[in-house]
Amino acid sequence: TETATPETATQQSENTASSGPGATINDMSITFENSQSNVTVEAGVNSTADEATGKPDQGEAIEYLQIDTNANDSDIAEANFDVSVSERERKQLGVSPDNVVVYRYHNETWQTLNTTHVSGNKYNVTTPGFSVFMVGTDIEYTNTEINVSQIRPGGRFAGVATVSNNGVENATANLTLGRGAQ
């Protein structure tokens, strides 16, 4: 725990704060508006966040995270953290690295945070405060439908899928058909 004054109000940690199967938080820094002392930050995977908060109207989840601090949001000018995203989880959703976005749940709403793809599976996130976060995509798949009861190997069929890009950049998504429950 450190004390920060407005002139030196950035506290940084290079320790891994949280690790789940889909994402790991690293290298967190907090810039404060006011002097702070005895600031604590706790982070972890929140496996029940979607039940408590619902999911954002856009995107698909890779991992839900919880970051809490004893500092008030009004005392935080800005916080940054790096998050590493599981390539396996990202590829399962069929999205490119540039379509990973972090959302923050605050005041009963999901906010899209400034998420910068640094390189590989590493992203930098800027947030005005802490709470529940969803590491996910800005692409959503809805209304997927295939009306086929049988198909022979090598056979053809028709299907319909609605893909929405809720981000601000062009996106690439690969849809994979799989055999569901019988």
Backbone as CSV, one residue per row, in Angstrom:
resi,resn,N_x,N_y,N_z,CA_x,CA_y,CA_z,C_x,C_y,C_z
1,THR,0.852,-1.180,0.000,0.000,0.000,0.000,0.890,1.233,0.000
2,GLU,0.546,2.179,-0.876,1.345,3.384,-1.011,0.483,4.613,-0.810
3,THR,1.115,5.734,-0.574,0.420,7.013,-0.514,0.733,7.769,-1.784
4,ALA,-0.303,8.360,-2.389,-0.106,9.116,-3.618,-0.645,10.523,-3.426
5,THR,0.082,11.504,-3.926,-0.386,12.880,-3.927,-0.732,13.230,-5.367
6,PRO,-1.506,14.292,-5.621,-1.865,14.618,-6.998,-0.660,14.759,-7.928
7,GLU,0.489,15.230,-7.403,1.681,15.384,-8.240,2.273,14.023,-8.627
8,THR,2.173,13.055,-7.755,2.710,11.718,-8.019,1.597,10.694,-7.805
9,ALA,0.498,10.957,-8.454,-0.705,10.205,-8.137,-0.892,8.923,-8.939
10,THR,0.147,8.395,-9.497,-0.004,7.139,-10.212,0.623,6.028,-9.399
11,GLN,-0.149,5.001,-9.140,0.359,3.808,-8.479,0.333,2.694,-9.507
12,GLN,1.390,1.910,-9.566,1.474,0.868,-10.576,1.883,-0.444,-9.953
13,SER,1.308,-1.516,-10.473,1.650,-2.852,-10.036,1.993,-3.689,-11.247
14,GLU,3.099,-4.405,-11.198,3.474,-5.255,-12.314,3.185,-6.714,-12.020
15,ASN,2.436,-6.964,-10.972,2.068,-8.333,-10.627,0.783,-8.721,-11.330
16,THR,0.635,-9.983,-11.627,-0.614,-10.466,-12.201,-1.694,-10.341,-11.153
17,ALA,-2.779,-9.625,-11.499,-3.845,-9.391,-10.542,-4.907,-10.473,-10.595
18,SER,-5.160,-11.026,-11.754,-6.232,-11.993,-11.876,-5.986,-12.879,-13.075
19,SER,-6.357,-14.135,-12.938,-6.192,-15.056,-14.043,-7.365,-16.005,-14.107
20,GLY,-7.981,-16.096,-15.267,-9.049,-17.045,-15.510,-8.740,-17.788,-16.795
21,PRO,-9.584,-18.719,-17.192,-9.309,-19.469,-18.409,-9.345,-18.612,-19.675
22,GLY,-10.053,-17.478,-19.626,-10.178,-16.651,-20.819,-9.321,-15.411,-20.827
23,ALA,-8.936,-14.900,-19.650,-8.194,-13.637,-19.601,-7.370,-13.532,-18.330
24,THR,-6.269,-12.786,-18.409,-5.394,-12.515,-17.282,-5.127,-11.018,-17.231
25,ILE,-5.277,-10.411,-16.058,-4.992,-8.983,-15.884,-3.552,-8.827,-15.410
26,ASN,-2.833,-7.893,-16.032,-1.441,-7.587,-15.673,-1.230,-6.082,-15.651
27,ASP,-0.162,-5.640,-15.009,0.343,-4.262,-15.106,-0.731,-3.197,-14.955
28,MET,-1.275,-3.062,-13.767,-2.318,-2.080,-13.505,-1.719,-0.793,-12.965
29,SER,-2.244,0.354,-13.425,-1.856,1.640,-12.856,-3.106,2.478,-12.624
30,ILE,-3.079,3.262,-11.552,-4.207,4.120,-11.202,-3.682,5.536,-11.017
31,THR,-4.323,6.491,-11.664,-3.997,7.899,-11.476,-5.134,8.520,-10.679
32,PHE,-4.783,9.162,-9.550,-5.783,9.721,-8.653,-5.930,11.217,-8.832
33,GLU,-7.138,11.710,-8.590,-7.422,13.146,-8.601,-6.927,13.799,-7.317
34,ASN,-7.009,13.066,-6.201,-6.695,13.592,-4.877,-5.689,12.685,-4.186
35,SER,-5.080,13.203,-3.134,-4.142,12.402,-2.360,-4.845,11.170,-1.809
36,GLN,-4.148,10.048,-1.834,-4.706,8.787,-1.358,-3.672,8.087,-0.495
37,SER,-4.140,7.336,0.475,-3.250,6.489,1.256,-3.972,5.182,1.548
38,ASN,-3.187,4.131,1.744,-3.719,2.811,2.061,-4.748,2.314,1.041
39,VAL,-4.458,2.544,-0.222,-5.352,2.085,-1.284,-5.117,0.594,-1.521
40,THR,-6.190,-0.153,-1.566,-6.093,-1.577,-1.888,-6.900,-1.857,-3.150
41,VAL,-6.442,-2.808,-3.924,-7.132,-3.239,-5.130,-7.213,-4.756,-5.082
42,GLU,-8.390,-5.290,-5.319,-8.583,-6.737,-5.377,-9.182,-7.079,-6.733
43,ALA,-8.668,-8.143,-7.334,-9.154,-8.548,-8.653,-9.317,-10.053,-8.698
44,GLY,-10.260,-10.484,-9.491,-10.480,-11.912,-9.651,-11.477,-12.195,-10.749
45,VAL,-11.634,-13.456,-11.056,-12.617,-13.888,-12.038,-13.982,-13.840,-11.368
46,ASN,-14.982,-13.357,-12.074,-16.343,-13.309,-11.556,-17.186,-14.241,-12.416
47,SER,-17.319,-15.489,-11.982,-18.003,-16.501,-12.790,-19.516,-16.351,-12.794
48,THR,-20.066,-15.508,-11.928,-21.520,-15.337,-11.890,-21.955,-13.937,-12.318
49,ALA,-21.052,-13.159,-12.898,-21.371,-11.771,-13.261,-22.538,-11.685,-14.226
50,ASP,-22.594,-12.574,-15.206,-23.679,-12.477,-16.182,-25.046,-12.718,-15.545
51,GLU,-25.095,-13.491,-14.466,-26.357,-13.709,-13.760,-26.776,-12.454,-13.000
52,ALA,-25.818,-11.743,-12.412,-26.116,-10.560,-11.606,-26.319,-9.307,-12.461
53,THR,-25.590,-9.205,-13.565,-25.605,-7.971,-14.348,-26.286,-8.120,-15.698
54,GLY,-26.485,-9.356,-16.144,-26.896,-9.553,-17.532,-25.684,-9.298,-18.404
55,LYS,-25.750,-9.647,-19.662,-24.615,-9.373,-20.531,-24.875,-8.082,-21.295
56,PRO,-23.838,-7.457,-21.811,-24.058,-6.246,-22.601,-24.989,-6.543,-23.781
57,ASP,-25.645,-5.494,-24.287,-26.528,-5.659,-25.441,-25.757,-6.074,-26.684
58,GLN,-24.474,-5.856,-26.675,-23.642,-6.196,-27.813,-22.542,-7.150,-27.372
59,GLY,-22.007,-7.881,-28.309,-20.832,-8.690,-28.035,-21.086,-10.026,-27.376
60,GLU,-20.035,-10.820,-27.348,-20.038,-12.140,-26.740,-18.927,-12.189,-25.701
61,ALA,-19.136,-12.885,-24.599,-18.192,-12.901,-23.480,-17.063,-13.906,-23.692
62,ILE,-15.853,-13.483,-23.329,-14.702,-14.375,-23.206,-14.483,-14.676,-21.726
63,GLU,-14.566,-13.637,-20.884,-14.354,-13.790,-19.438,-14.987,-12.609,-18.713
64,TYR,-15.540,-12.868,-17.519,-16.010,-11.803,-16.626,-14.991,-11.665,-15.502
65,LEU,-14.632,-10.418,-15.202,-13.658,-10.125,-14.160,-14.265,-9.140,-13.169
66,GLN,-13.757,-9.155,-11.940,-14.186,-8.215,-10.913,-12.941,-7.521,-10.385
67,ILE,-12.934,-6.189,-10.423,-11.839,-5.413,-9.843,-12.473,-4.411,-8.884
68,ASP,-12.053,-4.443,-7.631,-12.590,-3.546,-6.613,-11.444,-2.827,-5.914
69,THR,-11.751,-1.625,-5.432,-10.792,-0.851,-4.652,-11.543,-0.131,-3.543
70,ASN,-10.803,0.239,-2.516,-11.417,1.011,-1.445,-11.402,2.512,-1.762
71,ALA,-10.806,2.914,-2.873,-10.840,4.319,-3.311,-12.171,4.581,-4.004
72,ASN,-12.695,5.783,-3.867,-13.934,6.171,-4.541,-13.668,6.432,-6.016
73,ASP,-14.655,6.116,-6.868,-14.519,6.412,-8.293,-14.208,7.893,-8.519
74,SER,-14.794,8.771,-7.704,-14.577,10.211,-7.876,-13.122,10.606,-7.597
75,ASP,-12.377,9.748,-6.860,-10.970,10.026,-6.585,-10.042,9.475,-7.669
76,ILE,-10.590,8.669,-8.574,-9.781,8.066,-9.639,-9.905,8.909,-10.899
77,ALA,-8.783,9.443,-11.361,-8.778,10.186,-12.618,-8.871,9.202,-13.780
78,GLU,-8.091,8.130,-13.673,-8.048,7.138,-14.739,-7.288,5.919,-14.239
79,ALA,-7.667,4.775,-14.714,-6.926,3.550,-14.418,-6.657,2.834,-15.733
80,ASN,-5.517,2.186,-15.791,-5.143,1.397,-16.965,-4.703,0.028,-16.491
81,PHE,-5.036,-0.970,-17.286,-4.504,-2.298,-17.023,-4.343,-3.026,-18.338
82,ASP,-3.402,-3.940,-18.341,-3.207,-4.807,-19.498,-3.931,-6.100,-19.240
83,VAL,-4.538,-6.630,-20.265,-5.215,-7.915,-20.165,-4.729,-8.787,-21.316
84,SER,-4.391,-10.019,-20.974,-4.029,-11.014,-21.981,-5.239,-11.902,-22.183
85,VAL,-5.605,-12.110,-23.437,-6.797,-12.873,-23.773,-6.391,-14.216,-24.363
86,SER,-7.029,-15.262,-23.901,-6.765,-16.602,-24.397,-7.048,-16.669,-25.897
87,GLU,-6.032,-17.050,-26.661,-6.210,-17.174,-28.111,-7.256,-18.239,-28.419
88,ARG,-7.243,-19.303,-27.649,-8.212,-20.388,-27.852,-9.642,-19.887,-27.676
89,GLU,-9.891,-19.133,-26.599,-11.234,-18.608,-26.340,-11.660,-17.614,-27.423
90,ARG,-10.722,-16.748,-27.834,-11.025,-15.757,-28.873,-11.359,-16.447,-30.191
91,LYS,-10.554,-17.451,-30.545,-10.790,-18.162,-31.803,-12.093,-18.945,-31.775
92,GLN,-12.493,-19.434,-30.593,-13.781,-20.134,-30.485,-14.929,-19.217,-30.864
93,LEU,-14.780,-17.924,-30.586,-15.816,-16.961,-30.957,-15.668,-16.521,-32.410
94,GLY,-14.560,-16.920,-33.064,-14.371,-16.633,-34.475,-14.085,-15.182,-34.792
95,VAL,-13.405,-14.467,-33.889,-13.126,-13.053,-34.128,-11.625,-12.784,-34.189
96,SER,-11.277,-11.740,-34.893,-9.880,-11.345,-34.995,-9.451,-10.637,-33.706
97,PRO,-8.147,-10.524,-33.468,-7.671,-9.828,-32.259,-8.168,-8.385,-32.154
98,ASP,-8.411,-7.736,-33.288,-8.858,-6.349,-33.261,-10.309,-6.185,-32.830
99,ASN,-11.030,-7.284,-32.667,-12.430,-7.207,-32.268,-12.654,-7.580,-30.810
100,VAL,-11.590,-7.609,-30.013,-11.715,-7.827,-28.573,-11.946,-6.474,-27.911
101,VAL,-12.943,-6.420,-27.035,-13.311,-5.186,-26.351,-13.560,-5.522,-24.880
102,VAL,-13.279,-4.566,-23.993,-13.586,-4.734,-22.577,-14.724,-3.773,-22.240
103,TYR,-15.717,-4.312,-21.517,-16.877,-3.541,-21.081,-16.843,-3.443,-19.560
104,ARG,-17.358,-2.336,-19.026,-17.442,-2.137,-17.573,-18.900,-1.973,-17.175
105,TYR,-19.317,-2.674,-16.121,-20.671,-2.543,-15.602,-20.663,-1.481,-14.516
106,HIS,-21.408,-0.393,-14.752,-21.432,0.720,-13.802,-22.801,1.393,-13.881
107,ASN,-23.399,1.685,-12.736,-24.726,2.308,-12.667,-25.756,1.540,-13.488
108,GLU,-25.724,0.215,-13.359,-26.664,-0.690,-14.012,-26.618,-0.630,-15.538
109,THR,-25.469,-0.250,-16.090,-25.284,-0.194,-17.541,-23.902,-0.705,-17.905
110,TRP,-23.798,-1.318,-19.070,-22.494,-1.737,-19.590,-21.914,-0.604,-20.419
111,GLN,-20.671,-0.236,-20.128,-19.961,0.812,-20.865,-18.835,0.166,-21.666
112,THR,-18.706,0.548,-22.921,-17.585,0.078,-23.732,-16.365,0.905,-23.364
113,LEU,-15.282,0.235,-22.992,-14.056,0.936,-22.588,-13.082,1.037,-23.754
114,ASN,-12.212,2.031,-23.679,-11.152,2.173,-24.672,-10.223,0.971,-24.518
115,THR,-10.238,0.089,-25.507,-9.448,-1.141,-25.490,-8.521,-1.122,-26.695
116,THR,-7.217,-1.103,-26.448,-6.229,-1.033,-27.525,-5.510,-2.362,-27.661
117,HIS,-5.513,-2.915,-28.862,-4.775,-4.155,-29.135,-3.300,-3.784,-29.227
118,VAL,-2.509,-4.202,-28.247,-1.089,-3.859,-28.184,-0.301,-4.747,-29.138
119,SER,-0.409,-6.051,-28.963,0.243,-7.025,-29.842,-0.168,-8.420,-29.400
120,GLY,-0.121,-9.366,-30.319,-0.456,-10.743,-29.971,-1.800,-10.831,-29.285
121,ASN,-1.818,-11.333,-28.055,-3.057,-11.461,-27.276,-3.120,-10.439,-26.145
122,LYS,-2.324,-9.374,-26.231,-2.246,-8.375,-25.171,-3.010,-7.103,-25.561
123,TYR,-3.793,-6.595,-24.589,-4.616,-5.404,-24.790,-4.409,-4.447,-23.629
124,ASN,-4.519,-3.146,-23.898,-4.467,-2.137,-22.850,-5.860,-1.547,-22.720
125,VAL,-6.328,-1.435,-21.483,-7.686,-0.968,-21.207,-7.610,0.270,-20.332
126,THR,-8.412,1.288,-20.663,-8.524,2.498,-19.860,-9.925,2.539,-19.267
127,THR,-10.004,2.756,-17.944,-11.303,2.776,-17.260,-11.349,3.931,-16.263
128,PRO,-12.535,4.524,-16.073,-12.664,5.588,-15.074,-12.859,5.068,-13.658
129,GLY,-13.011,3.764,-13.496,-13.227,3.189,-12.172,-13.278,1.676,-12.244
130,PHE,-13.648,1.052,-11.143,-13.628,-0.406,-11.061,-14.998,-0.960,-10.712
131,SER,-15.231,-2.188,-11.106,-16.442,-2.954,-10.795,-16.344,-4.281,-11.531
132,VAL,-17.423,-4.701,-12.188,-17.419,-5.918,-13.001,-17.022,-5.535,-14.430
133,PHE,-16.179,-6.370,-15.028,-15.754,-6.157,-16.413,-16.069,-7.406,-17.226
134,MET,-16.406,-7.208,-18.481,-16.547,-8.329,-19.395,-15.515,-8.153,-20.494
135,VAL,-14.628,-9.129,-20.614,-13.708,-9.175,-21.739,-14.457,-9.951,-22.810
136,GLY,-14.656,-9.336,-23.953,-15.456,-9.984,-24.980,-15.183,-9.431,-26.363
137,THR,-16.201,-9.493,-27.183,-16.086,-9.047,-28.565,-17.108,-7.958,-28.825
138,ASP,-16.941,-7.272,-29.942,-17.940,-6.300,-30.355,-18.798,-6.858,-31.488
139,ILE,-18.758,-8.173,-31.659,-19.560,-8.848,-32.684,-20.538,-9.784,-31.986
140,GLU,-21.771,-9.770,-32.441,-22.795,-10.611,-31.832,-23.474,-11.449,-32.909
141,TYR,-23.712,-12.706,-32.592,-24.400,-13.615,-33.499,-25.817,-13.811,-32.983
142,THR,-26.792,-13.557,-33.843,-28.181,-13.755,-33.452,-28.909,-14.480,-34.566
143,ASN,-30.022,-15.041,-34.237,-30.895,-15.677,-35.221,-30.186,-16.690,-36.102
144,THR,-29.370,-17.546,-35.512,-28.733,-18.589,-36.299,-29.723,-19.740,-36.427
145,GLU,-29.908,-20.199,-37.655,-30.923,-21.211,-37.881,-30.565,-22.080,-39.076
146,ILE,-30.647,-23.366,-38.898,-30.484,-24.326,-39.982,-31.624,-25.327,-39.846
147,ASN,-32.420,-25.415,-40.856,-33.581,-26.299,-40.820,-33.312,-27.560,-41.633
148,VAL,-32.450,-28.396,-41.118,-32.107,-29.643,-41.790,-32.130,-30.743,-40.744
149,SER,-32.858,-31.814,-40.988,-32.881,-32.906,-40.028,-31.803,-33.945,-40.333
150,GLN,-31.434,-34.081,-41.613,-30.378,-35.007,-42.002,-29.608,-34.439,-43.167
151,ILE,-28.347,-34.742,-43.196,-27.516,-34.386,-44.337,-26.463,-35.463,-44.484
152,ARG,-26.233,-35.874,-45.687,-25.236,-36.907,-45.954,-23.862,-36.271,-46.046
153,PRO,-22.810,-37.030,-45.752,-21.452,-36.480,-45.898,-21.258,-35.906,-47.298
154,GLY,-20.748,-34.697,-47.349,-20.528,-34.014,-48.627,-21.781,-33.338,-49.156
155,GLY,-22.916,-33.506,-48.457,-24.169,-32.899,-48.906,-24.187,-31.404,-48.633
156,ARG,-25.181,-30.732,-49.184,-25.316,-29.283,-49.017,-26.607,-28.953,-48.282
157,PHE,-26.619,-27.812,-47.656,-27.816,-27.328,-46.998,-27.735,-25.818,-46.925
158,ALA,-28.846,-25.186,-46.607,-28.892,-23.729,-46.482,-29.077,-23.371,-45.014
159,GLY,-28.521,-22.271,-44.621,-28.655,-21.794,-43.254,-28.726,-20.278,-43.236
160,VAL,-29.174,-19.733,-42.126,-29.294,-18.287,-41.978,-28.631,-17.883,-40.667
161,ALA,-27.859,-16.820,-40.704,-27.259,-16.265,-39.489,-27.221,-14.756,-39.612
162,THR,-27.574,-14.074,-38.551,-27.460,-12.625,-38.504,-26.244,-12.292,-37.666
163,VAL,-25.315,-11.548,-38.245,-24.092,-11.153,-37.556,-24.112,-9.644,-37.440
164,SER,-23.998,-9.128,-36.222,-24.016,-7.683,-35.991,-22.652,-7.221,-35.519
165,ASN,-22.128,-6.183,-36.154,-20.890,-5.557,-35.709,-21.286,-4.319,-34.935
166,ASN,-21.183,-4.392,-33.606,-21.584,-3.285,-32.742,-20.424,-2.367,-32.397
167,GLY,-19.283,-2.582,-33.005,-18.107,-1.765,-32.739,-18.061,-0.558,-33.645
168,VAL,-16.924,0.093,-33.655,-16.738,1.280,-34.483,-15.757,1.029,-35.625
169,GLU,-15.223,-0.174,-35.705,-14.260,-0.512,-36.744,-14.796,-1.659,-37.585
170,ASN,-14.211,-1.829,-38.786,-14.550,-2.986,-39.590,-14.167,-4.239,-38.826
171,ALA,-14.913,-5.302,-39.033,-14.676,-6.528,-38.279,-14.686,-7.736,-39.191
172,THR,-13.985,-8.758,-38.769,-13.977,-10.031,-39.469,-14.400,-11.106,-38.492
173,ALA,-15.353,-11.928,-38.902,-15.805,-13.029,-38.056,-15.921,-14.279,-38.901
174,ASN,-15.511,-15.402,-38.353,-15.651,-16.688,-39.014,-16.688,-17.499,-38.271
175,LEU,-17.696,-17.935,-38.977,-18.732,-18.759,-38.372,-18.389,-20.218,-38.596
176,THR,-18.507,-21.000,-37.560,-18.244,-22.423,-37.649,-19.530,-23.162,-37.316
177,LEU,-19.919,-24.061,-38.190,-21.099,-24.872,-37.924,-20.702,-26.081,-37.125
178,GLY,-21.470,-26.372,-36.139,-21.190,-27.547,-35.312,-22.461,-28.344,-35.123
179,ARG,-22.300,-29.549,-34.763,-23.423,-30.429,-34.520,-23.905,-30.224,-33.099
180,GLY,-25.148,-29.795,-32.947,-25.687,-29.515,-31.624,-26.375,-30.721,-31.039
181,ALA,-27.131,-30.479,-29.994,-27.858,-31.552,-29.307,-28.878,-32.179,-30.243
182,GLN,-29.059,-33.467,-30.114,-29.974,-34.195,-31.002,-31.341,-34.260,-30.400
